[in-house]
Amino acid sequence: MTLPATIDSPVGFSQKQLDRPFRTSTSPVYIVGAGVVGAACAHYLAEAGCEVVLIDQGEFGRGCSHGNCGYVSPSHILPLCRPGAITSSLKTLFQSNSPFKIRARLDFQMWSWFLRFALKCNHKDMLAAGHARHSMLTSSRQLYQQMMEAGLLSDCDWETQGLMFVHQDPHHFEKFEKTNRLLTEEFGVSAERLDSVELLKREPALKPVVAGAWLYQCDAHLRPQMLMKSLRRLLEKQGVEIREHCQFMDIESVGGKVTQIRTSRGDFQPDHVIFATGAWSRMIQKKLGIHIPIEPGKGYSITMPRPKICPTHPMIFEDHRVAITPTQSEYRIGSTMEFAGFDSSLRQDRLRLLTDTARFYLHDTVAEPVVEKWYGWRPMSCDGVPIVGRIPKLNNAWLAAGHSMLGLSMATATGKLIAEMLTDNTPHIDPHPYRINRF
């Protein structure tokens, strides 16, 4: 049974749920991973009355939660694994300026992931993934809005102008009509069609090379780094303890229960432990006794001041897979997808691809000084659906990872769902599609 993605109160729980007594424990809930998903889990657990400790091997919010394009996008329903994805990807592999790259290497896990991905590239699995993503995306969008209106988050440059999918190729622009029709009929999410004339009227920052765009007004955007600062203030106000530079090492378990987690800053006895470890989840799967089909998908971004002629809307240049995010005080060019393991090099050719694409579409491309050049590893699940739920064989351990390119978009719903399941409250969305043992 699929539960409706509705929200009962601005703080995230219905009054009936709030009235239920939470089972107190002498030990806190530990969350491993202080990105946007881990922070959202911490918020909703603290709200439910849990004592929470949030640990990270680095600094709070400095991973993939820091330099992404900041989209909260209910429009991103369909996964990458869809009919025709393999063929279209293979066509771009040998192009020097392709937004999609595989750095070939001997890595059994990577090639196993690609095989699983390929098997999901069919219409039936695409729709199943779409419904799972739609529930979480819709819930998250509502939760973000409510947190903004309640004043729980501030100074994030939150804007609700929608997101444009811009096409340069007339054939691709017309072909997207079929995708929009599918989203409308299957999920009730539709876009406004803008031909080239109307598009240039609304967005004079664009050059007349565009064939048109599809505007999804349901989407919103913000500045990710400011969101993380705001979340940190909220968590500290809620009494959440944040321990940075605290690397998870291992667990000890007895009788199907985690009794101790070992870290670089000591050993701790948790009531529950949640792993919101993003792309790093595959590195700890043996310790957890499960297989986690997540592959790091490397993305890049460049952040700078707003150019003189700055776009009004955030936009994705669909034919080149490069994204633009204008906020009140900054301007970010981002995207690309590179499967290169945990390669930590900041490749200039990938950054150049971003600016070259922006220069093709926009009158003003860059502004000085550049604030930041960045890369991050997205946690790409093989079926495009997050992995959220209790870890089999460990009745007090949970996983919240595999959000692919939608970690920020899905964070609030993920955090709320984890808190509901852990505290034995009725889930606000059906947790079954995200279960760990579906693979």
C-alpha positions as CSV (number, residue, x, y, z in Angstrom):
1,M,0.0,0.0,0.0
2,T,1.4,3.4,-1.0
3,L,0.8,6.1,1.6
4,P,0.2,9.7,0.4
5,A,3.1,12.1,0.7
6,T,1.3,14.5,2.9
7,I,2.7,16.6,5.7
8,D,0.6,17.1,8.9
9,S,2.4,19.9,10.7
10,P,5.1,22.5,10.1
11,V,7.5,20.7,12.4
12,G,7.1,17.4,10.5
13,F,4.8,15.2,12.7
14,S,1.1,15.1,13.3
15,Q,-0.2,16.0,16.8
16,K,-1.2,12.3,17.3
17,Q,2.4,11.3,16.6
18,L,3.8,14.0,18.9
19,D,1.6,12.9,21.7
20,R,3.1,9.4,21.7
21,P,5.7,8.9,24.4
22,F,9.1,8.2,23.0
23,R,11.0,5.2,24.5
24,T,13.9,6.9,26.3
25,S,17.3,5.3,26.3
26,T,20.5,5.9,28.2
27,S,22.5,5.9,24.9
28,P,22.2,8.4,22.1
29,V,21.4,7.8,18.4
30,Y,24.7,8.1,16.4
31,I,24.5,9.3,12.9
32,V,27.6,8.6,10.7
33,G,27.9,11.3,8.0
34,A,27.2,15.0,8.4
35,G,26.0,15.9,4.9
36,V,22.5,17.2,4.2
37,V,20.9,13.7,4.6
38,G,22.6,13.0,7.9
39,A,21.7,16.5,9.1
40,A,18.1,16.0,8.2
41,C,18.0,12.7,10.0
42,A,19.5,14.4,13.1
43,H,16.9,17.2,12.9
44,Y,13.8,14.9,12.8
45,L,15.2,12.5,15.4
46,A,15.9,15.4,17.8
47,E,12.4,16.7,17.1
48,A,11.1,13.3,18.1
49,G,12.9,13.5,21.4
50,C,16.0,11.5,20.7
51,E,19.5,12.4,22.0
52,V,21.6,12.6,18.8
53,V,25.3,12.6,18.1
54,L,26.3,13.4,14.5
55,I,29.9,12.4,13.5
56,D,31.8,13.0,10.3
57,Q,35.3,12.1,9.1
58,G,35.7,15.6,7.8
59,E,33.7,18.8,8.4
60,F,30.0,19.3,8.7
61,G,28.4,19.8,5.3
62,R,31.7,19.9,3.3
63,G,31.1,16.9,1.1
64,C,28.7,16.6,-1.9
65,S,26.2,18.8,0.2
66,H,28.5,21.8,-0.3
67,G,29.1,22.5,-4.0
68,N,26.0,21.0,-5.8
69,C,23.6,23.1,-7.8
70,G,21.1,23.6,-5.0
71,Y,18.0,22.2,-6.7
72,V,14.9,21.0,-4.7
73,S,13.4,19.5,-7.8
74,P,10.2,17.4,-7.8
75,S,10.6,17.4,-11.6
76,H,13.5,14.9,-11.4
77,I,11.2,11.9,-11.3
78,L,12.7,9.6,-13.9
79,P,16.0,7.9,-13.1
80,L,19.1,7.8,-15.3
81,C,18.4,4.1,-16.0
82,R,15.7,4.3,-18.6
83,P,15.2,2.8,-22.1
84,G,18.0,3.9,-24.4
85,A,20.3,5.1,-21.7
86,I,23.0,2.6,-22.5
87,T,23.1,3.4,-26.2
88,S,23.1,7.2,-25.7
89,S,25.9,6.9,-23.0
90,L,28.1,4.7,-25.3
91,K,27.8,7.4,-28.0
92,T,29.4,10.0,-25.7
93,L,32.2,7.9,-24.2
94,F,34.8,8.8,-26.8
95,Q,33.9,12.4,-27.2
96,S,36.5,14.7,-25.6
97,N,33.9,17.1,-24.4
98,S,31.3,14.6,-23.2
99,P,29.5,15.5,-19.9
100,F,29.5,11.7,-19.2
101,K,32.8,9.9,-18.7
102,I,33.9,6.5,-17.5
103,R,37.6,6.3,-16.5
104,A,38.2,2.6,-17.3
105,R,39.9,0.6,-14.6
106,L,40.0,-2.8,-13.1
107,D,37.2,-2.4,-10.6
108,F,34.8,-5.3,-10.2
109,Q,32.4,-3.3,-8.1
110,M,32.1,-0.6,-10.7
111,W,31.4,-3.1,-13.6
112,S,29.0,-5.0,-11.4
113,W,27.2,-1.7,-10.7
114,F,27.0,-1.0,-14.5
115,L,25.5,-4.4,-15.1
116,R,22.8,-3.8,-12.5
117,F,22.2,-0.4,-14.0
118,A,21.9,-1.8,-17.5
119,L,19.3,-4.4,-16.4
120,K,17.2,-1.6,-15.0
121,C,17.1,0.3,-18.3
122,N,13.6,-0.7,-19.2
123,H,10.2,1.0,-19.1
124,K,8.7,-1.1,-16.2
125,D,11.7,-0.5,-13.8
126,M,11.9,3.1,-14.9
127,L,8.3,3.7,-13.8
128,A,8.8,1.9,-10.5
129,A,11.8,4.0,-9.7
130,G,9.9,7.1,-10.8
131,H,7.1,6.4,-8.3
132,A,9.5,5.9,-5.5
133,R,11.4,9.1,-6.4
134,H,8.2,11.0,-6.8
135,S,7.0,10.2,-3.3
136,M,10.2,11.3,-1.7
137,L,10.7,14.4,-3.9
138,T,7.2,15.7,-3.3
139,S,7.4,15.1,0.4
140,S,10.8,16.8,0.6
141,R,9.6,19.9,-1.4
142,Q,6.7,20.3,1.1
143,L,8.9,19.9,4.1
144,Y,11.4,22.4,2.9
145,Q,8.7,24.9,2.3
146,Q,7.2,24.4,5.7
147,M,10.6,24.7,7.4
148,M,11.2,28.0,5.5
149,E,7.8,29.4,6.5
150,A,8.3,28.3,10.1
151,G,11.6,30.1,10.3
152,L,13.6,26.9,11.0
153,L,15.9,27.6,8.1
154,S,17.1,31.1,7.2
155,D,19.5,32.9,4.9
156,C,19.5,30.1,2.3
157,D,18.6,32.3,-0.7
158,W,15.4,30.1,-1.0
159,E,13.6,30.8,-4.3
160,T,10.6,29.2,-5.9
161,Q,10.7,30.3,-9.6
162,G,10.9,26.8,-11.0
163,L,13.5,25.1,-13.1
164,M,14.0,25.4,-16.9
165,F,15.1,22.5,-19.1
166,V,16.6,24.4,-22.0
167,H,17.2,22.7,-25.4
168,Q,19.4,23.9,-28.2
169,D,18.4,21.1,-30.6
170,P,14.8,21.6,-32.0
171,H,14.4,17.8,-32.4
172,H,15.3,17.2,-28.7
173,F,13.0,20.1,-27.7
174,E,10.0,18.5,-29.5
175,K,11.0,15.0,-28.3
176,F,10.8,16.2,-24.7
177,E,7.0,16.6,-25.2
178,K,6.7,12.8,-24.8
179,T,8.6,12.9,-21.5
180,N,6.5,15.8,-20.2
181,R,3.3,13.9,-21.2
182,L,4.5,10.8,-19.3
183,L,5.2,12.9,-16.2
184,T,1.8,14.6,-16.5
185,E,-0.2,11.4,-17.0
186,E,1.7,9.1,-14.6
187,F,2.7,11.5,-11.8
188,G,0.6,14.7,-12.2
189,V,3.7,16.8,-12.8
190,S,3.7,19.0,-15.9
191,A,5.8,21.8,-17.4
192,E,5.1,24.9,-19.3
193,R,6.3,24.8,-22.9
194,L,8.3,27.9,-23.9
195,D,9.2,28.2,-27.6
196,S,12.4,30.1,-28.5
197,V,10.6,33.5,-28.8
198,E,8.9,33.3,-25.5
199,L,12.0,31.8,-23.8
200,L,14.2,34.7,-25.0
201,K,11.6,37.2,-23.7
202,R,11.7,35.7,-20.3
203,E,15.4,35.0,-20.2
204,P,17.3,37.7,-22.1
205,A,20.5,36.3,-20.6
206,L,20.3,33.5,-23.2
207,K,21.7,33.7,-26.7
208,P,19.4,33.1,-29.7
209,V,20.8,29.6,-30.1
210,V,18.0,28.0,-28.1
211,A,15.1,26.0,-29.6
212,G,12.9,26.3,-26.4
213,A,12.6,25.2,-22.9
214,W,10.2,23.4,-20.5
215,L,9.6,25.2,-17.2
216,Y,8.8,23.1,-14.1
217,Q,7.3,25.6,-11.7
218,C,7.1,23.1,-8.9
219,D,10.9,23.2,-8.4
220,A,12.8,25.5,-6.0
221,H,16.5,26.2,-5.4
222,L,18.8,27.6,-2.7
223,R,22.5,28.0,-1.8
224,P,23.6,24.6,-0.5
225,Q,26.5,25.9,1.7
226,M,24.1,28.4,3.3
227,L,21.5,25.7,3.9
228,M,24.2,23.6,5.7
229,K,25.1,26.6,7.9
230,S,21.4,27.1,8.7
231,L,20.9,23.4,9.5
232,R,23.9,23.5,11.8
233,R,22.4,26.4,13.8
234,L,19.1,24.5,14.0
235,L,20.8,21.3,15.2
236,E,22.8,23.0,17.8
237,K,19.7,24.8,19.0
238,Q,18.0,21.3,19.3
239,G,20.9,20.0,21.4
240,V,22.5,17.7,18.7
241,E,26.2,17.1,19.3
242,I,28.3,17.5,16.2
243,R,31.7,15.8,16.2
244,E,33.9,16.7,13.2
245,H,37.1,14.8,12.1
246,C,35.7,11.7,13.8
247,Q,36.1,8.8,11.3
248,F,34.0,5.7,11.6
249,M,36.2,2.6,11.8
250,D,34.1,-0.4,12.6
251,I,31.2,-1.8,14.6
252,E,30.8,-4.5,17.2
253,S,27.6,-6.4,17.4
254,V,26.1,-9.0,19.7
255,G,22.9,-11.0,18.9
256,G,22.0,-8.8,15.9
257,K,22.5,-5.5,17.8
258,V,25.3,-3.0,17.4
259,T,26.8,-2.6,20.8
260,Q,29.7,-0.4,19.9
261,I,31.0,1.8,17.1
262,R,34.7,2.4,16.8
263,T,35.9,5.8,15.6
264,S,39.1,7.7,15.4
265,R,38.1,9.6,18.4
266,G,37.1,6.7,20.6
267,D,34.5,3.9,21.0
268,F,30.9,4.7,21.7
269,Q,27.8,2.6,22.7
270,P,24.8,3.7,20.6
271,D,21.1,3.1,21.1
272,H,20.8,3.2,17.3
273,V,23.3,4.0,14.6
274,I,22.4,5.5,11.2
275,F,24.8,5.5,8.3
276,A,24.2,8.5,6.0
277,T,27.6,8.0,4.3
278,G,26.8,8.9,0.7
279,A,29.2,7.6,-1.9
280,W,31.4,6.2,0.9
281,S,28.8,3.6,1.8
282,R,30.3,1.1,-0.5
283,M,33.5,1.3,1.5
284,I,31.9,0.1,4.7
285,Q,29.5,-2.6,3.3
286,K,31.6,-5.5,4.6
287,K,31.6,-4.0,8.1
288,L,27.8,-3.9,7.9
289,G,27.4,-7.3,6.3
290,I,25.5,-6.1,3.3
291,H,26.0,-5.3,-0.4
292,I,25.5,-1.7,-1.2
293,P,25.4,-1.0,-4.9
294,I,26.4,2.6,-4.8
295,E,29.1,4.0,-7.2
296,P,30.7,7.5,-6.8
297,G,29.6,9.7,-9.7
298,K,32.0,12.7,-9.7
299,G,30.5,16.1,-10.4
300,Y,32.0,19.6,-10.7
301,S,31.0,23.2,-10.1
302,I,32.3,26.7,-10.4
303,T,31.0,29.4,-8.1
304,M,31.4,33.1,-8.8
305,P,29.7,36.5,-8.4
306,R,26.6,37.1,-10.6
307,P,27.5,38.3,-14.1
308,K,26.1,41.6,-15.4
309,I,23.4,39.8,-17.5
310,C,22.4,37.0,-15.1
311,P,19.7,34.4,-15.7
312,T,16.6,34.8,-13.6
313,H,15.7,31.1,-13.5
314,P,18.0,28.1,-12.7
315,M,18.3,26.1,-15.8
316,I,19.7,22.8,-17.2
317,F,21.1,22.8,-20.7
318,E,19.7,19.4,-21.5
319,D,21.7,18.8,-24.7
320,H,24.9,19.3,-22.8
321,R,23.9,18.3,-19.3
322,V,25.3,21.5,-17.7
323,A,23.3,23.4,-15.0
324,I,23.2,27.1,-14.0
325,T,22.1,28.3,-10.6
326,P,21.6,32.0,-10.0
327,T,21.1,33.0,-6.4
328,Q,20.7,36.4,-4.8
329,S,24.4,36.9,-4.3
330,E,26.2,34.2,-6.4
331,Y,26.1,32.3,-9.6
332,R,27.1,28.6,-10.1
333,I,27.8,26.4,-13.1
334,G,27.7,22.7,-12.4
335,S,27.1,19.1,-13.3
336,T,28.8,16.5,-15.5
337,M,29.1,12.9,-14.5
338,E,32.4,11.1,-14.2
339,F,32.8,7.5,-13.0
340,A,36.4,7.5,-11.9
341,G,36.2,5.9,-8.5
342,F,37.4,8.2,-5.6
343,D,39.7,10.2,-7.9
344,S,40.5,13.4,-6.0
345,S,41.9,15.5,-8.8
346,L,40.3,18.7,-9.8
347,R,40.4,18.2,-13.6
348,Q,40.7,21.4,-15.5
349,D,39.2,19.9,-18.7
350,R,35.9,19.1,-16.8
351,L,35.8,22.6,-15.4
352,R,36.4,24.0,-18.9
353,L,33.5,22.0,-20.2
354,L,31.3,23.8,-17.8
355,T,32.4,27.3,-18.8
356,D,32.5,26.4,-22.5
357,T,28.9,25.2,-22.4
358,A,27.8,28.3,-20.5
359,R,29.5,30.5,-23.0
360,F,27.6,28.8,-25.8
361,Y,24.2,29.6,-24.3
362,L,24.7,32.8,-22.3
363,H,25.7,36.3,-23.2
364,D,27.6,36.7,-19.9
365,T,29.4,33.6,-18.8
366,V,31.7,34.3,-16.0
367,A,32.4,37.0,-13.5
368,E,35.5,37.6,-11.4
369,P,36.8,36.7,-9.0
370,V,35.9,33.0,-9.0
371,V,34.8,32.1,-5.5
372,E,35.3,28.3,-5.7
373,K,36.2,25.5,-8.1
374,W,34.8,22.2,-6.6
375,Y,34.2,18.5,-7.1
376,G,32.2,16.0,-5.2
377,W,31.2,12.3,-5.4
378,R,27.5,11.7,-5.8
379,P,26.2,8.4,-4.3
380,M,24.8,6.8,-7.4
381,S,22.5,3.9,-6.7
382,C,22.2,1.3,-9.5
383,D,18.4,1.7,-9.9
384,G,18.2,5.5,-9.2
385,V,16.3,5.0,-5.9
386,P,17.6,5.9,-2.5
387,I,18.5,3.1,-0.1
388,V,16.7,3.9,3.2
389,G,15.9,1.4,5.9
390,R,17.0,-0.9,8.7
391,I,20.1,-2.9,7.9
392,P,19.3,-6.7,7.8
393,K,20.8,-8.7,10.7
394,L,21.3,-5.5,12.7
395,N,18.1,-4.5,14.4
396,N,19.4,-1.1,15.6
397,A,21.4,0.0,12.5
398,W,20.0,2.0,9.6
399,L,21.2,3.1,6.1
400,A,20.2,6.4,4.4
401,A,22.2,6.7,1.2
402,G,22.2,6.3,-2.6
403,H,20.3,9.4,-3.4
404,S,22.3,9.8,-6.6
405,M,22.1,13.5,-7.7
406,L,19.2,14.3,-5.5
407,G,20.5,14.2,-2.0
408,L,19.6,17.8,-1.2
409,S,16.2,17.4,-3.0
410,M,15.3,14.3,-1.0
411,A,17.0,15.0,2.4
412,T,14.1,16.2,4.4
413,A,11.8,13.3,3.5
414,T,14.6,10.9,4.1
415,G,15.3,12.3,7.5
416,K,11.6,12.3,8.5
417,L,11.2,8.7,7.2
418,I,14.2,7.5,9.2
419,A,12.9,9.2,12.4
420,E,9.4,7.7,11.9
421,M,10.7,4.2,11.4
422,L,13.2,4.3,14.2
423,T,10.6,5.7,16.7
424,D,7.9,3.3,15.6
425,N,5.7,6.0,14.1
426,T,3.6,5.5,11.0
427,P,5.7,6.5,8.0
428,H,4.4,9.4,6.0
429,I,5.5,7.7,2.8
430,D,5.7,4.0,2.0
431,P,9.2,2.9,2.9
432,H,9.0,-0.4,0.9
433,P,10.6,0.9,-2.4
434,Y,13.7,2.1,-0.5
435,R,14.4,-1.1,1.4
436,I,18.0,-2.4,1.5
437,N,17.2,-6.0,0.6
438,R,15.6,-5.2,-2.7
439,F,18.8,-5.9,-4.6
